[in-house]
Amino acid sequence: MKNIQKSLPNTVVAAILLSLIGCAGMSEQGQNTAIGAGAGALGGAVLTNGSGIGTVGGAAVGGIIGHEVSKPKRKR
């Protein structure tokens, strides 16, 4: 079990990096959403000691933030 816990962070980072390769054909807003979700999942996992709910919650919050950051500005 300790071997799995030691290799889990490296596996998560590798999965995030590989998933970013798939972002090449996406819009800027889609890329930012995916990057935010990945960063949020990683942050949620770290803050909750690997809790599944914390990871999913972090991914959701990060995805929303990434989506909103790159939203086009409205003209007034």
mmJSON file of the N, C-alpha and C atoms, coordinates in Angstrom:
{"data_MODEL":{"atom_site":{
"group_PDB":["ATOM","ATOM","ATOM","ATOM","ATOM","ATOM","ATOM","ATOM","ATOM","ATOM","ATOM","ATOM","ATOM","ATOM","ATOM","ATOM","ATOM","ATOM","ATOM","ATOM","ATOM","ATOM","ATOM","ATOM","ATOM","ATOM","ATOM","ATOM","ATOM","ATOM","ATOM","ATOM","ATOM","ATOM","ATOM","ATOM","ATOM","ATOM","ATOM","ATOM","ATOM","ATOM","ATOM","ATOM","ATOM","ATOM","ATOM","ATOM","ATOM","ATOM","ATOM","ATOM","ATOM","ATOM","ATOM","ATOM","ATOM","ATOM","ATOM","ATOM","ATOM","ATOM","ATOM","ATOM","ATOM","ATOM","ATOM","ATOM","ATOM","ATOM","ATOM","ATOM","ATOM","ATOM","ATOM","ATOM","ATOM","ATOM","ATOM","ATOM","ATOM","ATOM","ATOM","ATOM","ATOM","ATOM","ATOM","ATOM","ATOM","ATOM","ATOM","ATOM","ATOM","ATOM","ATOM","ATOM","ATOM","ATOM","ATOM","ATOM","ATOM","ATOM","ATOM","ATOM","ATOM","ATOM","ATOM","ATOM","ATOM","ATOM","ATOM","ATOM","ATOM","ATOM","ATOM","ATOM","ATOM","ATOM","ATOM","ATOM","ATOM","ATOM","ATOM","ATOM","ATOM","ATOM","ATOM","ATOM","ATOM","ATOM","ATOM","ATOM","ATOM","ATOM","ATOM","ATOM","ATOM","ATOM","ATOM","ATOM","ATOM","ATOM","ATOM","ATOM","ATOM","ATOM","ATOM","ATOM","ATOM","ATOM","ATOM","ATOM","ATOM","ATOM","ATOM","ATOM","ATOM","ATOM","ATOM","ATOM","ATOM","ATOM","ATOM","ATOM","ATOM","ATOM","ATOM","ATOM","ATOM","ATOM","ATOM","ATOM","ATOM","ATOM","ATOM","ATOM","ATOM","ATOM","ATOM","ATOM","ATOM","ATOM","ATOM","ATOM","ATOM","ATOM","ATOM","ATOM","ATOM","ATOM","ATOM","ATOM","ATOM","ATOM","ATOM","ATOM","ATOM","ATOM","ATOM","ATOM","ATOM","ATOM","ATOM","ATOM","ATOM","ATOM","ATOM","ATOM","ATOM","ATOM","ATOM","ATOM","ATOM","ATOM","ATOM","ATOM","ATOM","ATOM","ATOM","ATOM","ATOM","ATOM","ATOM","ATOM","ATOM","ATOM","ATOM","ATOM"],
"id":[1,2,3,4,5,6,7,8,9,10,11,12,13,14,15,16,17,18,19,20,21,22,23,24,25,26,27,28,29,30,31,32,33,34,35,36,37,38,39,40,41,42,43,44,45,46,47,48,49,50,51,52,53,54,55,56,57,58,59,60,61,62,63,64,65,66,67,68,69,70,71,72,73,74,75,76,77,78,79,80,81,82,83,84,85,86,87,88,89,90,91,92,93,94,95,96,97,98,99,100,101,102,103,104,105,106,107,108,109,110,111,112,113,114,115,116,117,118,119,120,121,122,123,124,125,126,127,128,129,130,131,132,133,134,135,136,137,138,139,140,141,142,143,144,145,146,147,148,149,150,151,152,153,154,155,156,157,158,159,160,161,162,163,164,165,166,167,168,169,170,171,172,173,174,175,176,177,178,179,180,181,182,183,184,185,186,187,188,189,190,191,192,193,194,195,196,197,198,199,200,201,202,203,204,205,206,207,208,209,210,211,212,213,214,215,216,217,218,219,220,221,222,223,224,225,226,227,228],
"type_symbol":["N","C","C","N","C","C","N","C","C","N","C","C","N","C","C","N","C","C","N","C","C","N","C","C","N","C","C","N","C","C","N","C","C","N","C","C","N","C","C","N","C","C","N","C","C","N","C","C","N","C","C","N","C","C","N","C","C","N","C","C","N","C","C","N","C","C","N","C","C","N","C","C","N","C","C","N","C","C","N","C","C","N","C","C","N","C","C","N","C","C","N","C","C","N","C","C","N","C","C","N","C","C","N","C","C","N","C","C","N","C","C","N","C","C","N","C","C","N","C","C","N","C","C","N","C","C","N","C","C","N","C","C","N","C","C","N","C","C","N","C","C","N","C","C","N","C","C","N","C","C","N","C","C","N","C","C","N","C","C","N","C","C","N","C","C","N","C","C","N","C","C","N","C","C","N","C","C","N","C","C","N","C","C","N","C","C","N","C","C","N","C","C","N","C","C","N","C","C","N","C","C","N","C","C","N","C","C","N","C","C","N","C","C","N","C","C","N","C","C","N","C","C","N","C","C","N","C","C"],
"label_atom_id":["N","CA","C","N","CA","C","N","CA","C","N","CA","C","N","CA","C","N","CA","C","N","CA","C","N","CA","C","N","CA","C","N","CA","C","N","CA","C","N","CA","C","N","CA","C","N","CA","C","N","CA","C","N","CA","C","N","CA","C","N","CA","C","N","CA","C","N","CA","C","N","CA","C","N","CA","C","N","CA","C","N","CA","C","N","CA","C","N","CA","C","N","CA","C","N","CA","C","N","CA","C","N","CA","C","N","CA","C","N","CA","C","N","CA","C","N","CA","C","N","CA","C","N","CA","C","N","CA","C","N","CA","C","N","CA","C","N","CA","C","N","CA","C","N","CA","C","N","CA","C","N","CA","C","N","CA","C","N","CA","C","N","CA","C","N","CA","C","N","CA","C","N","CA","C","N","CA","C","N","CA","C","N","CA","C","N","CA","C","N","CA","C","N","CA","C","N","CA","C","N","CA","C","N","CA","C","N","CA","C","N","CA","C","N","CA","C","N","CA","C","N","CA","C","N","CA","C","N","CA","C","N","CA","C","N","CA","C","N","CA","C","N","CA","C","N","CA","C","N","CA","C","N","CA","C","N","CA","C","N","CA","C","N","CA","C"],
"label_alt_id":[null,null,null,null,null,null,null,null,null,null,null,null,null,null,null,null,null,null,null,null,null,null,null,null,null,null,null,null,null,null,null,null,null,null,null,null,null,null,null,null,null,null,null,null,null,null,null,null,null,null,null,null,null,null,null,null,null,null,null,null,null,null,null,null,null,null,null,null,null,null,null,null,null,null,null,null,null,null,null,null,null,null,null,null,null,null,null,null,null,null,null,null,null,null,null,null,null,null,null,null,null,null,null,null,null,null,null,null,null,null,null,null,null,null,null,null,null,null,null,null,null,null,null,null,null,null,null,null,null,null,null,null,null,null,null,null,null,null,null,null,null,null,null,null,null,null,null,null,null,null,null,null,null,null,null,null,null,null,null,null,null,null,null,null,null,null,null,null,null,null,null,null,null,null,null,null,null,null,null,null,null,null,null,null,null,null,null,null,null,null,null,null,null,null,null,null,null,null,null,null,null,null,null,null,null,null,null,null,null,null,null,null,null,null,null,null,null,null,null,null,null,null,null,null,null,null,null,null],
"label_comp_id":["MET","MET","MET","LYS","LYS","LYS","ASN","ASN","ASN","ILE","ILE","ILE","GLN","GLN","GLN","LYS","LYS","LYS","SER","SER","SER","LEU","LEU","LEU","PRO","PRO","PRO","ASN","ASN","ASN","THR","THR","THR","VAL","VAL","VAL","VAL","VAL","VAL","ALA","ALA","ALA","ALA","ALA","ALA","ILE","ILE","ILE","LEU","LEU","LEU","LEU","LEU","LEU","SER","SER","SER","LEU","LEU","LEU","ILE","ILE","ILE","GLY","GLY","GLY","CYS","CYS","CYS","ALA","ALA","ALA","GLY","GLY","GLY","MET","MET","MET","SER","SER","SER","GLU","GLU","GLU","GLN","GLN","GLN","GLY","GLY","GLY","GLN","GLN","GLN","ASN","ASN","ASN","THR","THR","THR","ALA","ALA","ALA","ILE","ILE","ILE","GLY","GLY","GLY","ALA","ALA","ALA","GLY","GLY","GLY","ALA","ALA","ALA","GLY","GLY","GLY","ALA","ALA","ALA","LEU","LEU","LEU","GLY","GLY","GLY","GLY","GLY","GLY","ALA","ALA","ALA","VAL","VAL","VAL","LEU","LEU","LEU","THR","THR","THR","ASN","ASN","ASN","GLY","GLY","GLY","SER","SER","SER","GLY","GLY","GLY","ILE","ILE","ILE","GLY","GLY","GLY","THR","THR","THR","VAL","VAL","VAL","GLY","GLY","GLY","GLY","GLY","GLY","ALA","ALA","ALA","ALA","ALA","ALA","VAL","VAL","VAL","GLY","GLY","GLY","GLY","GLY","GLY","ILE","ILE","ILE","ILE","ILE","ILE","GLY","GLY","GLY","HIS","HIS","HIS","GLU","GLU","GLU","VAL","VAL","VAL","SER","SER","SER","LYS","LYS","LYS","PRO","PRO","PRO","LYS","LYS","LYS","ARG","ARG","ARG","LYS","LYS","LYS","ARG","ARG","ARG"],
"label_asym_id":["A","A","A","A","A","A","A","A","A","A","A","A","A","A","A","A","A","A","A","A","A","A","A","A","A","A","A","A","A","A","A","A","A","A","A","A","A","A","A","A","A","A","A","A","A","A","A","A","A","A","A","A","A","A","A","A","A","A","A","A","A","A","A","A","A","A","A","A","A","A","A","A","A","A","A","A","A","A","A","A","A","A","A","A","A","A","A","A","A","A","A","A","A","A","A","A","A","A","A","A","A","A","A","A","A","A","A","A","A","A","A","A","A","A","A","A","A","A","A","A","A","A","A","A","A","A","A","A","A","A","A","A","A","A","A","A","A","A","A","A","A","A","A","A","A","A","A","A","A","A","A","A","A","A","A","A","A","A","A","A","A","A","A","A","A","A","A","A","A","A","A","A","A","A","A","A","A","A","A","A","A","A","A","A","A","A","A","A","A","A","A","A","A","A","A","A","A","A","A","A","A","A","A","A","A","A","A","A","A","A","A","A","A","A","A","A","A","A","A","A","A","A","A","A","A","A","A","A"],
"label_entity_id":["1","1","1","1","1","1","1","1","1","1","1","1","1","1","1","1","1","1","1","1","1","1","1","1","1","1","1","1","1","1","1","1","1","1","1","1","1","1","1","1","1","1","1","1","1","1","1","1","1","1","1","1","1","1","1","1","1","1","1","1","1","1","1","1","1","1","1","1","1","1","1","1","1","1","1","1","1","1","1","1","1","1","1","1","1","1","1","1","1","1","1","1","1","1","1","1","1","1","1","1","1","1","1","1","1","1","1","1","1","1","1","1","1","1","1","1","1","1","1","1","1","1","1","1","1","1","1","1","1","1","1","1","1","1","1","1","1","1","1","1","1","1","1","1","1","1","1","1","1","1","1","1","1","1","1","1","1","1","1","1","1","1","1","1","1","1","1","1","1","1","1","1","1","1","1","1","1","1","1","1","1","1","1","1","1","1","1","1","1","1","1","1","1","1","1","1","1","1","1","1","1","1","1","1","1","1","1","1","1","1","1","1","1","1","1","1","1","1","1","1","1","1","1","1","1","1","1","1"],
"label_seq_id":[1,1,1,2,2,2,3,3,3,4,4,4,5,5,5,6,6,6,7,7,7,8,8,8,9,9,9,10,10,10,11,11,11,12,12,12,13,13,13,14,14,14,15,15,15,16,16,16,17,17,17,18,18,18,19,19,19,20,20,20,21,21,21,22,22,22,23,23,23,24,24,24,25,25,25,26,26,26,27,27,27,28,28,28,29,29,29,30,30,30,31,31,31,32,32,32,33,33,33,34,34,34,35,35,35,36,36,36,37,37,37,38,38,38,39,39,39,40,40,40,41,41,41,42,42,42,43,43,43,44,44,44,45,45,45,46,46,46,47,47,47,48,48,48,49,49,49,50,50,50,51,51,51,52,52,52,53,53,53,54,54,54,55,55,55,56,56,56,57,57,57,58,58,58,59,59,59,60,60,60,61,61,61,62,62,62,63,63,63,64,64,64,65,65,65,66,66,66,67,67,67,68,68,68,69,69,69,70,70,70,71,71,71,72,72,72,73,73,73,74,74,74,75,75,75,76,76,76],
"pdbx_PDB_ins_code":[null,null,null,null,null,null,null,null,null,null,null,null,null,null,null,null,null,null,null,null,null,null,null,null,null,null,null,null,null,null,null,null,null,null,null,null,null,null,null,null,null,null,null,null,null,null,null,null,null,null,null,null,null,null,null,null,null,null,null,null,null,null,null,null,null,null,null,null,null,null,null,null,null,null,null,null,null,null,null,null,null,null,null,null,null,null,null,null,null,null,null,null,null,null,null,null,null,null,null,null,null,null,null,null,null,null,null,null,null,null,null,null,null,null,null,null,null,null,null,null,null,null,null,null,null,null,null,null,null,null,null,null,null,null,null,null,null,null,null,null,null,null,null,null,null,null,null,null,null,null,null,null,null,null,null,null,null,null,null,null,null,null,null,null,null,null,null,null,null,null,null,null,null,null,null,null,null,null,null,null,null,null,null,null,null,null,null,null,null,null,null,null,null,null,null,null,null,null,null,null,null,null,null,null,null,null,null,null,null,null,null,null,null,null,null,null,null,null,null,null,null,null,null,null,null,null,null,null],
"Cartn_x":[0.813,0.0,0.858,1.986,2.841,3.455,3.731,4.269,3.265,1.995,0.951,0.849,0.897,0.795,1.986,3.155,4.335,4.287,3.744,3.733,2.506,1.503,0.272,0.485,1.224,1.407,2.081,3.072,3.737,2.777,1.936,0.96,-0.046,-0.496,-1.465,-0.854,0.37,1.039,1.22,1.622,1.793,0.47,-0.605,-1.919,-2.357,-2.091,-2.457,-1.67,-0.369,0.455,0.015,-0.285,-0.741,-2.093,-2.96,-4.27,-4.163,-3.153,-2.975,-2.56,-1.945,-1.571,-2.823,-3.908,-5.161,-5.823,-5.296,-5.888,-5.452,-4.653,-4.082,-5.143,-6.231,-7.243,-8.385,-8.281,-9.366,-9.249,-10.356,-10.337,-9.57,-9.229,-8.499,-9.329,-10.629,-11.493,-11.577,-11.644,-11.661,-10.36,-9.259,-7.958,-7.857,-8.282,-8.222,-9.137,-10.276,-11.182,-10.525,-9.905,-9.248,-8.063,-7.281,-6.123,-6.593,-7.624,-8.164,-8.706,-9.375,-9.907,-8.784,-7.743,-6.604,-5.897,-5.675,-5.011,-5.896,-7.187,-8.118,-8.197,-8.174,-8.189,-6.941,-5.81,-4.559,-4.582,-5.024,-5.115,-6.1,-7.254,-8.253,-7.749,-7.009,-6.453,-5.412,-4.589,-3.55,-4.176,-5.137,-5.739,-6.567,-7.125,-7.983,-7.32,-6.015,-5.253,-5.76,-6.093,-6.478,-7.935,-8.774,-10.202,-10.802,-11.628,-12.259,-13.175,-13.912,-14.823,-14.033,-12.927,-12.09,-11.483,-11.09,-10.503,-11.535,-12.718,-13.774,-14.231,-14.368,-14.76,-13.733,-12.453,-11.394,-11.396,-11.654,-11.709,-12.865,-14.004,-15.163,-14.892,-14.363,-14.083,-13.008,-11.949,-10.886,-11.367,-12.236,-12.791,-13.645,-14.434,-15.274,-14.406,-13.392,-12.506,-11.777,-11.255,-10.573,-11.487,-12.738,-13.726,-14.028,-14.206,-14.582,-13.427,-12.204,-11.052,-10.907,-11.17,-10.95,-12.229,-13.277,-14.532,-14.348,-14.872,-14.762,-15.445,-14.856,-15.412,-16.607,-17.642,-18.818,-18.606,-19.034,-18.954,-20.186,-19.964,-21.086,-21.339],
"Cartn_y":[-1.191,0.0,1.256,1.218,2.398,2.695,1.658,1.888,2.623,2.275,2.937,4.402,4.661,6.037,6.878,6.274,7.02,7.323,6.424,6.625,7.382,7.546,8.213,9.651,10.494,11.874,11.926,11.075,11.06,10.607,9.65,9.163,10.249,10.979,12.051,13.147,13.533,14.571,14.099,12.85,12.316,12.301,11.93,11.907,13.311,14.284,15.668,16.156,15.88,16.325,15.659,14.374,13.681,14.201,14.555,15.062,16.451,17.224,18.55,18.47,17.36,17.18,17.174,16.657,16.609,17.964,18.986,20.331,21.107,20.531,21.274,21.847,21.125,21.595,22.338,22.611,23.25,24.77,25.437,26.9,27.302,28.574,29.067,28.876,29.117,28.961,27.494,26.588,25.162,24.697,25.217,24.871,25.358,26.589,27.123,26.365,25.915,25.117,23.795,23.128,21.849,22.007,23.035,23.275,23.607,24.426,24.75,23.53,22.653,21.432,20.516,20.402,19.57,20.121,21.425,22.055,21.982,22.184,22.094,20.694,19.686,18.299,17.993,18.446,18.222,18.943,20.186,20.942,20.32,19.893,19.257,17.961,17.187,15.933,16.19,17.198,17.517,18.023,18.934,19.533,18.557,17.525,16.575,15.213,15.169,13.915,12.798,13.135,12.137,11.738,12.479,12.175,12.339,11.394,11.46,12.664,12.96,14.099,15.398,15.498,16.691,16.869,15.757,15.815,16.273,15.687,16.057,17.495,17.873,19.246,20.247,19.934,20.815,20.934,19.815,19.847,20.713,20.607,21.414,22.899,23.251,24.658,25.195,24.42,24.845,24.999,24.089,24.181,25.42,25.74,26.942,28.197,28.233,29.398,29.536,28.421,28.468,28.914,28.501,28.882,30.368,30.88,32.283,33.239,32.808,33.688,34.052,33.121,33.371,33.759,34.067,34.458,35.781,35.901,37.168,38.295,39.456,40.622,41.142,41.53,42.112,43.597,44.044,45.466,46.152,47.296,48.046,49.297],
"Cartn_z":[0.0,0.0,0.0,0.701,0.754,-0.61,-1.403,-2.749,-3.616,-3.471,-4.251,-3.837,-2.54,-2.062,-2.501,-2.604,-3.046,-4.536,-5.328,-6.776,-7.268,-6.424,-6.849,-7.323,-6.597,-7.104,-8.479,-8.695,-10.008,-11.097,-10.787,-11.755,-12.103,-11.101,-11.332,-12.203,-11.901,-12.7,-14.139,-14.326,-15.678,-16.434,-15.749,-16.395,-16.805,-15.949,-16.279,-17.484,-17.493,-18.625,-19.928,-19.873,-21.083,-21.549,-20.609,-21.016,-21.645,-21.262,-21.856,-23.316,-23.717,-25.121,-25.994,-25.458,-26.193,-26.366,-25.744,-25.807,-27.04,-27.905,-29.026,-29.961,-30.197,-31.124,-30.459,-29.179,-28.438,-28.516,-28.232,-28.148,-26.891,-26.813,-25.642,-24.377,-24.483,-23.318,-22.9,-23.862,-23.55,-22.91,-23.416,-22.835,-21.398,-21.157,-19.805,-18.853,-19.347,-18.525,-18.147,-19.128,-18.866,-17.923,-18.126,-17.26,-15.843,-15.732,-14.413,-13.699,-14.443,-13.839,-13.36,-14.16,-13.75,-12.535,-12.532,-11.384,-10.146,-10.328,-9.206,-8.628,-9.505,-9.033,-8.231,-8.725,-8.004,-6.659,-6.652,-5.401,-4.427,-4.931,-4.075,-3.48,-4.268,-3.769,-2.688,-2.889,-1.903,-0.608,-0.728,0.462,1.277,0.629,1.348,1.525,1.351,1.512,0.601,-0.624,-1.616,-1.605,-0.909,-0.871,-2.273,-2.669,-3.985,-4.12,-3.061,-3.093,-3.197,-2.475,-2.546,-3.922,-4.55,-5.89,-6.919,-6.864,-7.811,-7.568,-6.298,-5.981,-6.464,-6.275,-6.748,-8.256,-8.942,-10.408,-10.886,-10.212,-10.607,-10.412,-9.255,-8.975,-9.925,-10.133,-11.038,-12.468,-12.905,-14.255,-14.451,-13.442,-13.52,-13.562,-12.716,-12.697,-14.034,-14.568,-15.862,-16.976,-16.918,-17.934,-17.856,-16.659,-16.483,-16.757,-16.491,-16.697,-18.164,-19.051,-20.472,-21.219,-20.488,-21.119,-21.851,-23.051,-23.779,-23.011,-23.062,-22.373,-23.169,-22.463,-23.111,-23.36,-24.525,-24.818,-24.243,-23.637,-23.057,-23.832],
"occupancy":[1.0,1.0,1.0,1.0,1.0,1.0,1.0,1.0,1.0,1.0,1.0,1.0,1.0,1.0,1.0,1.0,1.0,1.0,1.0,1.0,1.0,1.0,1.0,1.0,1.0,1.0,1.0,1.0,1.0,1.0,1.0,1.0,1.0,1.0,1.0,1.0,1.0,1.0,1.0,1.0,1.0,1.0,1.0,1.0,1.0,1.0,1.0,1.0,1.0,1.0,1.0,1.0,1.0,1.0,1.0,1.0,1.0,1.0,1.0,1.0,1.0,1.0,1.0,1.0,1.0,1.0,1.0,1.0,1.0,1.0,1.0,1.0,1.0,1.0,1.0,1.0,1.0,1.0,1.0,1.0,1.0,1.0,1.0,1.0,1.0,1.0,1.0,1.0,1.0,1.0,1.0,1.0,1.0,1.0,1.0,1.0,1.0,1.0,1.0,1.0,1.0,1.0,1.0,1.0,1.0,1.0,1.0,1.0,1.0,1.0,1.0,1.0,1.0,1.0,1.0,1.0,1.0,1.0,1.0,1.0,1.0,1.0,1.0,1.0,1.0,1.0,1.0,1.0,1.0,1.0,1.0,1.0,1.0,1.0,1.0,1.0,1.0,1.0,1.0,1.0,1.0,1.0,1.0,1.0,1.0,1.0,1.0,1.0,1.0,1.0,1.0,1.0,1.0,1.0,1.0,1.0,1.0,1.0,1.0,1.0,1.0,1.0,1.0,1.0,1.0,1.0,1.0,1.0,1.0,1.0,1.0,1.0,1.0,1.0,1.0,1.0,1.0,1.0,1.0,1.0,1.0,1.0,1.0,1.0,1.0,1.0,1.0,1.0,1.0,1.0,1.0,1.0,1.0,1.0,1.0,1.0,1.0,1.0,1.0,1.0,1.0,1.0,1.0,1.0,1.0,1.0,1.0,1.0,1.0,1.0,1.0,1.0,1.0,1.0,1.0,1.0,1.0,1.0,1.0,1.0,1.0,1.0,1.0,1.0,1.0,1.0,1.0,1.0],
"B_iso_or_equiv":[0.0,0.0,0.0,0.0,0.0,0.0,0.0,0.0,0.0,0.0,0.0,0.0,0.0,0.0,0.0,0.0,0.0,0.0,0.0,0.0,0.0,0.0,0.0,0.0,0.0,0.0,0.0,0.0,0.0,0.0,0.0,0.0,0.0,0.0,0.0,0.0,0.0,0.0,0.0,0.0,0.0,0.0,0.0,0.0,0.0,0.0,0.0,0.0,0.0,0.0,0.0,0.0,0.0,0.0,0.0,0.0,0.0,0.0,0.0,0.0,0.0,0.0,0.0,0.0,0.0,0.0,0.0,0.0,0.0,0.0,0.0,0.0,0.0,0.0,0.0,0.0,0.0,0.0,0.0,0.0,0.0,0.0,0.0,0.0,0.0,0.0,0.0,0.0,0.0,0.0,0.0,0.0,0.0,0.0,0.0,0.0,0.0,0.0,0.0,0.0,0.0,0.0,0.0,0.0,0.0,0.0,0.0,0.0,0.0,0.0,0.0,0.0,0.0,0.0,0.0,0.0,0.0,0.0,0.0,0.0,0.0,0.0,0.0,0.0,0.0,0.0,0.0,0.0,0.0,0.0,0.0,0.0,0.0,0.0,0.0,0.0,0.0,0.0,0.0,0.0,0.0,0.0,0.0,0.0,0.0,0.0,0.0,0.0,0.0,0.0,0.0,0.0,0.0,0.0,0.0,0.0,0.0,0.0,0.0,0.0,0.0,0.0,0.0,0.0,0.0,0.0,0.0,0.0,0.0,0.0,0.0,0.0,0.0,0.0,0.0,0.0,0.0,0.0,0.0,0.0,0.0,0.0,0.0,0.0,0.0,0.0,0.0,0.0,0.0,0.0,0.0,0.0,0.0,0.0,0.0,0.0,0.0,0.0,0.0,0.0,0.0,0.0,0.0,0.0,0.0,0.0,0.0,0.0,0.0,0.0,0.0,0.0,0.0,0.0,0.0,0.0,0.0,0.0,0.0,0.0,0.0,0.0,0.0,0.0,0.0,0.0,0.0,0.0],
"pdbx_formal_charge":[null,null,null,null,null,null,null,null,null,null,null,null,null,null,null,null,null,null,null,null,null,null,null,null,null,null,null,null,null,null,null,null,null,null,null,null,null,null,null,null,null,null,null,null,null,null,null,null,null,null,null,null,null,null,null,null,null,null,null,null,null,null,null,null,null,null,null,null,null,null,null,null,null,null,null,null,null,null,null,null,null,null,null,null,null,null,null,null,null,null,null,null,null,null,null,null,null,null,null,null,null,null,null,null,null,null,null,null,null,null,null,null,null,null,null,null,null,null,null,null,null,null,null,null,null,null,null,null,null,null,null,null,null,null,null,null,null,null,null,null,null,null,null,null,null,null,null,null,null,null,null,null,null,null,null,null,null,null,null,null,null,null,null,null,null,null,null,null,null,null,null,null,null,null,null,null,null,null,null,null,null,null,null,null,null,null,null,null,null,null,null,null,null,null,null,null,null,null,null,null,null,null,null,null,null,null,null,null,null,null,null,null,null,null,null,null,null,null,null,null,null,null,null,null,null,null,null,null],
"auth_seq_id":[1,1,1,2,2,2,3,3,3,4,4,4,5,5,5,6,6,6,7,7,7,8,8,8,9,9,9,10,10,10,11,11,11,12,12,12,13,13,13,14,14,14,15,15,15,16,16,16,17,17,17,18,18,18,19,19,19,20,20,20,21,21,21,22,22,22,23,23,23,24,24,24,25,25,25,26,26,26,27,27,27,28,28,28,29,29,29,30,30,30,31,31,31,32,32,32,33,33,33,34,34,34,35,35,35,36,36,36,37,37,37,38,38,38,39,39,39,40,40,40,41,41,41,42,42,42,43,43,43,44,44,44,45,45,45,46,46,46,47,47,47,48,48,48,49,49,49,50,50,50,51,51,51,52,52,52,53,53,53,54,54,54,55,55,55,56,56,56,57,57,57,58,58,58,59,59,59,60,60,60,61,61,61,62,62,62,63,63,63,64,64,64,65,65,65,66,66,66,67,67,67,68,68,68,69,69,69,70,70,70,71,71,71,72,72,72,73,73,73,74,74,74,75,75,75,76,76,76],
"auth_comp_id":["MET","MET","MET","LYS","LYS","LYS","ASN","ASN","ASN","ILE","ILE","ILE","GLN","GLN","GLN","LYS","LYS","LYS","SER","SER","SER","LEU","LEU","LEU","PRO","PRO","PRO","ASN","ASN","ASN","THR","THR","THR","VAL","VAL","VAL","VAL","VAL","VAL","ALA","ALA","ALA","ALA","ALA","ALA","ILE","ILE","ILE","LEU","LEU","LEU","LEU","LEU","LEU","SER","SER","SER","LEU","LEU","LEU","ILE","ILE","ILE","GLY","GLY","GLY","CYS","CYS","CYS","ALA","ALA","ALA","GLY","GLY","GLY","MET","MET","MET","SER","SER","SER","GLU","GLU","GLU","GLN","GLN","GLN","GLY","GLY","GLY","GLN","GLN","GLN","ASN","ASN","ASN","THR","THR","THR","ALA","ALA","ALA","ILE","ILE","ILE","GLY","GLY","GLY","ALA","ALA","ALA","GLY","GLY","GLY","ALA","ALA","ALA","GLY","GLY","GLY","ALA","ALA","ALA","LEU","LEU","LEU","GLY","GLY","GLY","GLY","GLY","GLY","ALA","ALA","ALA","VAL","VAL","VAL","LEU","LEU","LEU","THR","THR","THR","ASN","ASN","ASN","GLY","GLY","GLY","SER","SER","SER","GLY","GLY","GLY","ILE","ILE","ILE","GLY","GLY","GLY","THR","THR","THR","VAL","VAL","VAL","GLY","GLY","GLY","GLY","GLY","GLY","ALA","ALA","ALA","ALA","ALA","ALA","VAL","VAL","VAL","GLY","GLY","GLY","GLY","GLY","GLY","ILE","ILE","ILE","ILE","ILE","ILE","GLY","GLY","GLY","HIS","HIS","HIS","GLU","GLU","GLU","VAL","VAL","VAL","SER","SER","SER","LYS","LYS","LYS","PRO","PRO","PRO","LYS","LYS","LYS","ARG","ARG","ARG","LYS","LYS","LYS","ARG","ARG","ARG"],
"auth_asym_id":["A","A","A","A","A","A","A","A","A","A","A","A","A","A","A","A","A","A","A","A","A","A","A","A","A","A","A","A","A","A","A","A","A","A","A","A","A","A","A","A","A","A","A","A","A","A","A","A","A","A","A","A","A","A","A","A","A","A","A","A","A","A","A","A","A","A","A","A","A","A","A","A","A","A","A","A","A","A","A","A","A","A","A","A","A","A","A","A","A","A","A","A","A","A","A","A","A","A","A","A","A","A","A","A","A","A","A","A","A","A","A","A","A","A","A","A","A","A","A","A","A","A","A","A","A","A","A","A","A","A","A","A","A","A","A","A","A","A","A","A","A","A","A","A","A","A","A","A","A","A","A","A","A","A","A","A","A","A","A","A","A","A","A","A","A","A","A","A","A","A","A","A","A","A","A","A","A","A","A","A","A","A","A","A","A","A","A","A","A","A","A","A","A","A","A","A","A","A","A","A","A","A","A","A","A","A","A","A","A","A","A","A","A","A","A","A","A","A","A","A","A","A","A","A","A","A","A","A"],
"auth_atom_id":["N","CA","C","N","CA","C","N","CA","C","N","CA","C","N","CA","C","N","CA","C","N","CA","C","N","CA","C","N","CA","C","N","CA","C","N","CA","C","N","CA","C","N","CA","C","N","CA","C","N","CA","C","N","CA","C","N","CA","C","N","CA","C","N","CA","C","N","CA","C","N","CA","C","N","CA","C","N","CA","C","N","CA","C","N","CA","C","N","CA","C","N","CA","C","N","CA","C","N","CA","C","N","CA","C","N","CA","C","N","CA","C","N","CA","C","N","CA","C","N","CA","C","N","CA","C","N","CA","C","N","CA","C","N","CA","C","N","CA","C","N","CA","C","N","CA","C","N","CA","C","N","CA","C","N","CA","C","N","CA","C","N","CA","C","N","CA","C","N","CA","C","N","CA","C","N","CA","C","N","CA","C","N","CA","C","N","CA","C","N","CA","C","N","CA","C","N","CA","C","N","CA","C","N","CA","C","N","CA","C","N","CA","C","N","CA","C","N","CA","C","N","CA","C","N","CA","C","N","CA","C","N","CA","C","N","CA","C","N","CA","C","N","CA","C","N","CA","C","N","CA","C","N","CA","C","N","CA","C","N","CA","C","N","CA","C"],
"pdbx_PDB_model_num":[1,1,1,1,1,1,1,1,1,1,1,1,1,1,1,1,1,1,1,1,1,1,1,1,1,1,1,1,1,1,1,1,1,1,1,1,1,1,1,1,1,1,1,1,1,1,1,1,1,1,1,1,1,1,1,1,1,1,1,1,1,1,1,1,1,1,1,1,1,1,1,1,1,1,1,1,1,1,1,1,1,1,1,1,1,1,1,1,1,1,1,1,1,1,1,1,1,1,1,1,1,1,1,1,1,1,1,1,1,1,1,1,1,1,1,1,1,1,1,1,1,1,1,1,1,1,1,1,1,1,1,1,1,1,1,1,1,1,1,1,1,1,1,1,1,1,1,1,1,1,1,1,1,1,1,1,1,1,1,1,1,1,1,1,1,1,1,1,1,1,1,1,1,1,1,1,1,1,1,1,1,1,1,1,1,1,1,1,1,1,1,1,1,1,1,1,1,1,1,1,1,1,1,1,1,1,1,1,1,1,1,1,1,1,1,1,1,1,1,1,1,1,1,1,1,1,1,1]
}}}
